[in-house]
């Protein structure tokens, strides 16, 4: 069986806010943590289509989380 692992690292002004906003939408195949100036998400799976779909959803959620956190910090 194929195993797919990846890591998405994105820089943010308030990484802890973004990571908290993403947490409810993470699937069991994802782990998101806040670093000093970045959000780090590790993704794993066994089917390429599923991983691609999960990453696509994650990136949309990430954009929304970043926008929400930027408004919250004003």
Secondary structure, DSSP 8 states (H G I E B T S, - for coil): ---EEEEEEEE-TTHHHHHHHHHTT--TTEEEEE-SSEEEEEEEES-HHHHHHHHHHHHHHHHHHHHHHHHHT-
